[in-house]
Amino acid sequence: MIEINWGKPLSFVISPDGDIQEFTTAEQAHYWLRKRWPVADTARDRALHQIRAAMDCMVSVGSARRAFISAAKTAGFRSESRVA
């Protein structure tokens, strides 16, 4: 299986203890959205759709990244760069 590198890794704080998860490929983000995501909402559903479409070369990787970032925000994840 070929993994799709989607540019600079995205790092999010995923727990109150400050645990950080780095997302480096579309497949990794897809797995998290399906199996480990803390909320099921429309932002998650849209991100799943966009990532699948990017994996099938139907939309840009950039649009999949933006949808994933939006879903991460609605799930309560914070960007690592925003942590004090």
For each residue, the residues with C-beta under 8 A, 3 or more apart:
1: 27
2:
3: 25 26 27 28
4: 25 26 27 54 55 61
5: 24 25
6: 24 25 26 29 54 61 64 65
7: 61 62 65
8:
9: 22 23 24
10: 22 23 29 65 68 69 72 79
11: 20 21 22 23 79 80 81
12: 20 21 23 72 77 78 79 80
13: 18 19 20 77 78 79 80 83
14: 19 20 21 77
15: 18 19
16:
17:
18: 13 15 83
19: 13 14 15
20: 11 12 13 14 80
21: 11 12 14 32
22: 9 10 11
23: 9 10 11 12 28 29 32 68
24: 5 6 9 28
25: 3 4 5 6 28 29
26: 3 4 6 29 30 51 54 55 61 64
27: 1 3 4 30 31 55
28: 3 23 24 25 31 32
29: 6 10 23 25 26 32 33 47 51 64 68
30: 26 27 33 34 48 51 52 55
31: 27 28 34 35 36
32: 21 23 28 29 35 36 37
33: 29 30 37 44 47 48 51 68 71
34: 30 31 37 48
35: 31 32
36: 31 32
37: 32 33 34 40 44 71 75
38: 75 76
39: 44 74 75 76
40: 37 44 45
41: 44 45 71 74 75
42: 45 46
43: 46 47 67 70 71 73 74 75
44: 33 37 39 40 41 47 48 71 74 75
45: 40 41 42 48 49
46: 42 43 49 50 67 70 71
47: 29 33 43 44 50 51 64 67 68 70 71
48: 30 33 34 44 45 51 52
49: 45 46 52 53 67
50: 46 47 53 54 59 63 64 66 67 68
51: 26 29 30 33 47 48 54 55 64 67 68
52: 30 48 49 55 56
53: 49 50 56 58 59 64
54: 4 6 26 50 51 57 58 59 60 61 63 64
55: 4 26 27 30 51 52
56: 52 53
57: 54
58: 53 54
59: 50 53 54 63 64
60: 54 63 64
61: 4 6 7 26 54 64 65
62: 7 65 66
63: 50 54 59 60 66 67
64: 6 26 29 47 50 51 53 54 59 60 61 67 68
65: 6 7 10 61 62 68 69
66: 50 62 63 69 70
67: 43 46 47 49 50 51 63 64 70 71
68: 10 23 29 33 47 50 51 64 65 71 72
69: 10 65 66 72 73
70: 43 46 47 66 67 73 74
71: 33 37 41 43 44 46 47 67 68 74 75
72: 10 12 68 69 75 77 79
73: 43 69 70 76 77
74: 39 41 43 44 70 71
75: 37 38 39 41 43 44 71 72
76: 38 39 73
77: 12 13 14 72 73
78: 12 13 82 83
79: 10 11 12 13 72 82 83
80: 11 12 13 20 83
81: 11
82: 78 79
83: 13 18 78 79 80
84:
